[in-house]
Structure formats: C-alpha cells, structure tokens
Amino acid sequence: MLSVVSMFFLEQPETSRMNSNSCEHRRICLMPVAMLVLLVASVTAQAQIYRCEIDGTTVFSDTPCSIDAVAYASAATVSVIPSAGDLDRTEAANQAFIQARLDRQAAEREARLRRAERSQAAAVAPAPAANRVIILPQVAQAPGHGRYRPHPRHRAGEEEATRQQRFSALSGPWPGSRRPEPRVP
C-alpha cells in the first residue's frame, strides 16, 4: 500500500516528464489526490440509521430515539408488494364511473341549453325605439349673414359692391364675418 501511495505522491520518473500532460512541475498530481479525498469522504459518509416505533408509527432517524436503540440493518433487497388480483375489474369499474359522470354532465349541459332557448323564445321582443326629434331654436337671420346666402343672380345689382368688398376671416366683429364698408351716396 505504501508503494502505491508513494508512486502517486512522489515525483514522476524522467520518461513521463517529457509528456506534456504529466505532472512535471508539480510535486503531487491532482487526480490521485482527488480520488483519495473521495474515498475518505465515502467512508465517513456511511452513517447509522435507527428504526423507531413512535405511537405506532415507524420512523427512520439518524439519531437514536431511545437509550436502548439498535441500528437498523438493511437487507439491501427491494421489497415489492404484489398487485391485487382484481385490477381488471377495478379498472372497468373506474372507466364505467368516469363515463357515467361524463354522460351526466353532458345531459345537464343539454338541459341548460334547452331551458335557455325556451326562455329566449318566450321573452317579449323589444319594441323599436322611438325616432328622436331634435328641435333647434329658430333665430332670425338677416339676409347675407349666417347660413342663408342668396344666390348671386337674385342680387344682380349688388354683385359689383360684393366683389369690391374685402373679405377676411379676422376683419369683422366675429370670425368669418364681413367688415361693413361705408356706402358712397
């Protein structure tokens, strides 16, 4: 054993120093050290397991439950509980239950739809809304102002005077109105 440990921890022989992957400039190679650390860690990782009965319940613990507790020795076998012999019948019963429930839900849905259709048919059709009439107050407007604009052919004599007037959106008492010009007699 000492020769194996000394082989890993001592300096590598001259033939392996020429290899670029060797531990030529280190005294101890990392791989053997890592393996040794893992070996020591796995040995110390094995702990005692205690099986305790507390109030009729089996509990496994890493600390003893009582003073006279004994460590649990595992048989290292897998225990398999055999399945029940009537699994086919149980599966068929479960499938029948699920199908019956789905059928019952579908029937309830259909009944709700029929009730909703009957209630909609029985409902009175709403009367059409009355036509709304908006009455605007009448304002007397002088000819030539506001919305009323007489056609130019009806005012043939005033056509020259209208052309001579200057129009600007900002020239009258309010926007869009005409500025009155003095009349020449």
C-alpha angles and dihedrals in degrees: 000000000000090000092054092050093045090049091058098040102042126078116286119253121264094259093060093047090074091059111093093218095056128100094254099145097035125074094212124037116228099223098063090044091052091049091050092050091051091049092052092046093051092051092052093043093070105097134179118263120205125203113212134181110218117178091335094310122114112230127183115210140169091224125061114261095208138011095262095045117143124210115256113247111210117217088213092225129118114243114214120192110218115240122249116267095231099060092122092056091045091051092049091049091050092049091049091050092050093047092048090051092049090049091049092050091049091051091050090049091051091048091052091050092050091049091049092050092049092049091050092049092049093049115104114251109247116252115248114263116259116254110259117229119199114203115202120200114253115238120194109239128194115236111268095025130092119355098337111090116168115221112261094239090062089057100044095149094053094048095095093048092049092052092051093052115095117231126205130161090230101038101083132066089271131019113283096021128116125247112240113239123207112261118236113223 
